[in-house]
Amino acid sequence: MDRITAINTAIAPERESLLQHPLYAKIHEIDHLRSFTEGHVYAVWDFMSLLKALQIQLTCTTVPWFASTYPTTRYLINEIVLAEESDEYVDGRRLSHFEMYLDAMERMGADTATVQNFLKQVQANQDIFKSIDESGLDVRIQDFLRFTFEVALKGKPHEVASAFTFGREDLIPDMFTSILKEIQQRFPAVALEHFVYYFQRHIELDGDEHGPLAMKMIDELAGDDEQKWEEMTQVAKQALQKRIKLWDAILDALA
């Protein structure tokens, strides 16, 4: 068994729990969909900090410039940053995926003020953990965010890569497909073009391009270091467990 397969085997129970989570089938009404986005938006936002942590650690973002140690990985990271931070939206604009998501939320009448106010507090505090503690968000959403930033700010490069790859990029195509299937079945007559575009774009990019690129990054960063592979397995498992709790929090908000 190769090492990536070993990680996938270790995280299979958590991954299956996410793909079969009762949240998807619970979205019966447009108000449920709005509520889903109001909880999920924090995972859309904090994803970029994981990606930026990788860009800082594995490419060169300082002056003077020097070539980073990982030539293949720096290409992979910059390729992913380009799409995630400056992708083409359904109307032709260049936006980050987070900005696309906010726009889609606003178009369906979901509340974006809460997350926008949270981001203003993050900028004002200059301390993400203080902002999370004072946010008033469901404790499971707080835990999800806290884990992300613990990894992004304090994790070793291979640990950040594991949270990014196994907790996000490799998971998203299958998970978003489950969500999108329910949405399209339940709301065929509702104008959700921008929201559907966001999900379809992620499924396309992460399934065809970013997911395979991220796996190459995992291989290059860990090499033959058994301790790194073990640490990546632990982080991957934790990342999925935090996502399950996030989904639980959103499900409870629909009740």
C-alpha positions as CSV (number, residue, x, y, z in Angstrom):
1,M,0.0,0.0,0.0
2,D,1.5,3.4,-1.0
3,R,1.5,6.1,1.6
4,I,-1.3,8.3,0.1
5,T,-3.5,5.2,0.0
6,A,-2.7,4.6,3.6
7,I,-3.8,8.1,4.6
8,N,-7.0,7.7,2.6
9,T,-7.6,4.3,4.3
10,A,-7.1,5.9,7.7
11,I,-9.5,8.8,7.1
12,A,-12.1,6.7,5.2
13,P,-14.6,6.6,8.2
14,E,-14.6,10.4,8.5
15,R,-14.8,10.9,4.8
16,E,-17.7,8.6,4.5
17,S,-19.5,10.4,7.3
18,L,-19.1,13.7,5.4
19,L,-20.3,12.3,2.1
20,Q,-23.4,10.7,3.7
21,H,-24.1,13.5,6.2
22,P,-27.8,14.0,6.9
23,L,-27.4,17.7,6.3
24,Y,-27.7,17.4,2.5
25,A,-31.1,15.8,2.6
26,K,-32.4,18.2,5.2
27,I,-32.2,21.2,2.8
28,H,-35.9,21.2,1.8
29,E,-36.6,24.9,1.5
30,I,-34.8,27.9,0.2
31,D,-34.6,29.2,3.8
32,H,-32.6,26.0,4.6
33,L,-30.3,26.7,1.7
34,R,-29.8,30.3,2.9
35,S,-29.0,29.0,6.4
36,F,-26.6,26.4,5.0
37,T,-24.6,29.1,3.2
38,E,-24.5,31.3,6.4
39,G,-22.6,28.5,8.2
40,H,-20.6,27.2,5.3
41,V,-19.2,30.6,4.3
42,Y,-16.7,30.4,7.1
43,A,-15.1,27.4,5.5
44,V,-15.1,29.2,2.1
45,W,-13.2,32.1,3.7
46,D,-10.7,30.3,5.9
47,F,-9.7,28.0,3.1
48,M,-7.8,30.9,1.5
49,S,-5.6,31.2,4.6
50,L,-4.5,27.6,4.4
51,L,-3.6,28.3,0.7
52,K,-1.8,31.5,1.6
53,A,0.1,29.7,4.4
54,L,1.3,27.2,1.8
55,Q,2.3,30.0,-0.6
56,I,4.3,31.8,2.1
57,Q,6.1,28.6,3.2
58,L,6.6,26.9,-0.1
59,T,7.2,29.7,-2.6
60,C,9.1,33.0,-2.2
61,T,6.9,36.0,-1.2
62,T,9.8,38.2,0.1
63,V,12.1,40.7,-1.4
64,P,14.8,40.0,-2.4
65,W,13.5,36.9,-4.2
66,F,15.2,33.5,-3.9
67,A,14.1,30.2,-5.6
68,S,12.2,28.0,-3.1
69,T,13.4,24.5,-2.2
70,Y,10.4,22.8,-3.9
71,P,10.3,23.6,-7.6
72,T,7.3,21.4,-8.4
73,T,5.3,22.4,-5.4
74,R,5.8,26.1,-5.9
75,Y,4.3,25.7,-9.4
76,L,1.3,23.8,-8.0
77,I,0.7,26.4,-5.3
78,N,0.9,29.3,-7.6
79,E,-1.4,27.6,-10.1
80,I,-4.0,27.0,-7.4
81,V,-3.7,30.5,-6.0
82,L,-4.3,32.0,-9.4
83,A,-7.7,30.2,-9.8
84,E,-8.8,30.5,-6.2
85,E,-8.0,34.2,-5.9
86,S,-8.8,35.5,-9.4
87,D,-11.1,33.1,-11.1
88,E,-13.6,34.1,-13.8
89,Y,-17.1,34.5,-12.5
90,V,-20.3,33.6,-14.3
91,D,-20.6,37.3,-15.4
92,G,-17.0,37.6,-16.6
93,R,-15.6,39.4,-13.6
94,R,-12.4,38.2,-12.0
95,L,-13.1,37.4,-8.3
96,S,-11.9,35.1,-5.6
97,H,-14.1,32.1,-4.8
98,F,-15.0,33.7,-1.5
99,E,-16.2,36.8,-3.3
100,M,-18.2,34.7,-5.6
101,Y,-19.8,32.9,-2.7
102,L,-20.8,36.1,-1.0
103,D,-22.3,37.4,-4.2
104,A,-24.3,34.2,-4.6
105,M,-25.5,34.4,-1.0
106,E,-26.7,38.0,-1.5
107,R,-28.5,37.0,-4.7
108,M,-30.5,34.3,-2.8
109,G,-31.3,36.6,0.1
110,A,-28.9,35.0,2.6
111,D,-27.4,37.0,5.5
112,T,-23.9,38.2,4.7
113,A,-23.7,40.8,7.4
114,T,-22.7,38.4,10.1
115,V,-19.6,37.1,8.3
116,Q,-18.8,40.6,7.0
117,N,-18.9,41.9,10.6
118,F,-16.7,39.1,11.7
119,L,-14.1,39.9,9.1
120,K,-14.1,43.5,10.1
121,Q,-13.4,42.4,13.7
122,V,-10.6,40.2,12.4
123,Q,-9.0,43.2,10.6
124,A,-9.5,45.5,13.6
125,N,-8.2,43.0,16.2
126,Q,-5.2,41.8,14.2
127,D,-5.6,38.6,16.3
128,I,-7.6,35.8,14.6
129,F,-8.0,33.8,17.8
130,K,-9.3,36.7,19.8
131,S,-11.8,37.4,17.0
132,I,-13.0,33.8,17.0
133,D,-13.4,33.8,20.7
134,E,-15.5,37.0,20.6
135,S,-17.5,36.1,17.5
136,G,-20.6,34.6,19.2
137,L,-20.6,31.9,16.5
138,D,-21.7,28.4,17.3
139,V,-18.8,26.8,19.2
140,R,-18.4,24.1,16.5
141,I,-17.9,26.8,13.9
142,Q,-15.4,28.5,16.2
143,D,-13.6,25.2,16.6
144,F,-13.5,24.7,12.9
145,L,-11.9,28.1,12.4
146,R,-9.5,27.7,15.3
147,F,-8.2,24.5,13.9
148,T,-7.7,26.0,10.5
149,F,-5.6,28.9,11.9
150,E,-3.7,26.8,14.3
151,V,-2.5,24.7,11.4
152,A,-2.1,27.7,9.0
153,L,-0.1,29.8,11.5
154,K,1.8,27.1,13.5
155,G,1.8,24.0,11.4
156,K,4.8,22.6,9.5
157,P,4.5,22.8,5.7
158,H,3.6,19.2,5.3
159,E,0.9,19.5,8.0
160,V,-0.6,22.6,6.3
161,A,-0.5,20.7,3.0
162,S,-2.4,17.7,4.6
163,A,-5.2,19.9,6.0
164,F,-5.4,21.6,2.6
165,T,-5.3,18.4,0.5
166,F,-7.2,15.8,2.5
167,G,-9.5,18.2,4.4
168,R,-10.4,20.4,1.4
169,E,-9.1,19.8,-2.2
170,D,-9.5,16.0,-2.4
171,L,-12.8,16.1,-0.4
172,I,-14.6,18.9,-2.1
173,P,-15.5,17.4,-5.5
174,D,-17.4,14.4,-4.0
175,M,-18.9,16.5,-1.1
176,F,-20.0,19.3,-3.3
177,T,-21.5,16.9,-5.8
178,S,-23.7,15.5,-3.0
179,I,-24.8,19.0,-2.1
180,L,-25.4,20.1,-5.7
181,K,-27.5,17.0,-6.5
182,E,-29.8,17.8,-3.6
183,I,-30.1,21.5,-4.5
184,Q,-30.8,20.9,-8.2
185,Q,-33.5,18.2,-7.4
186,R,-35.2,20.3,-4.7
187,F,-35.0,23.8,-6.3
188,P,-35.3,23.3,-10.1
189,A,-37.4,26.4,-10.6
190,V,-35.4,28.7,-8.4
191,A,-32.9,31.1,-9.9
192,L,-29.6,29.9,-8.3
193,E,-27.4,30.4,-11.3
194,H,-24.5,32.0,-9.4
195,F,-24.6,29.6,-6.5
196,V,-24.7,26.6,-8.8
197,Y,-21.8,28.1,-10.8
198,Y,-19.7,28.3,-7.6
199,F,-20.2,24.7,-6.8
200,Q,-19.7,23.5,-10.3
201,R,-16.5,25.5,-10.7
202,H,-15.1,23.9,-7.5
203,I,-16.1,20.4,-8.6
204,E,-14.4,21.0,-12.0
205,L,-11.2,22.6,-10.7
206,D,-10.6,20.4,-7.6
207,G,-11.5,17.2,-9.3
208,D,-9.7,17.7,-12.6
209,E,-6.8,20.0,-11.6
210,H,-6.3,21.1,-8.0
211,G,-6.8,17.7,-6.3
212,P,-4.2,15.8,-8.4
213,L,-1.8,18.8,-8.1
214,A,-2.2,18.7,-4.3
215,M,-1.4,15.0,-4.2
216,K,1.8,15.7,-6.0
217,M,2.6,18.3,-3.4
218,I,2.0,15.8,-0.6
219,D,4.5,13.4,-2.2
220,E,7.2,16.0,-2.7
221,L,6.9,17.4,0.8
222,A,6.9,14.1,2.7
223,G,9.2,12.0,0.6
224,D,10.4,9.0,2.6
225,D,10.0,10.6,6.0
226,E,7.8,8.3,8.0
227,Q,7.2,10.9,10.7
228,K,5.9,13.4,8.2
229,W,3.5,10.8,6.8
230,E,2.2,10.0,10.3
231,E,1.8,13.7,11.1
232,M,-0.1,14.3,7.9
233,T,-2.4,11.4,8.7
234,Q,-3.2,12.9,12.1
235,V,-3.9,16.4,10.7
236,A,-6.0,15.0,7.8
237,K,-8.2,13.0,10.3
238,Q,-8.6,16.1,12.6
239,A,-9.5,18.3,9.6
240,L,-12.3,16.0,8.6
241,Q,-13.6,15.6,12.2
242,K,-13.8,19.4,12.4
243,R,-15.7,19.5,9.1
244,I,-18.2,16.9,10.4
245,K,-18.8,19.1,13.5
246,L,-19.3,22.1,11.3
247,W,-21.9,20.2,9.3
248,D,-23.5,19.2,12.5
249,A,-23.8,22.8,13.6
250,I,-25.4,23.8,10.3
251,L,-27.8,20.9,10.5
252,D,-28.9,21.9,14.0
253,A,-29.4,25.5,12.7
254,L,-31.9,24.1,10.1
255,A,-34.1,22.4,12.8
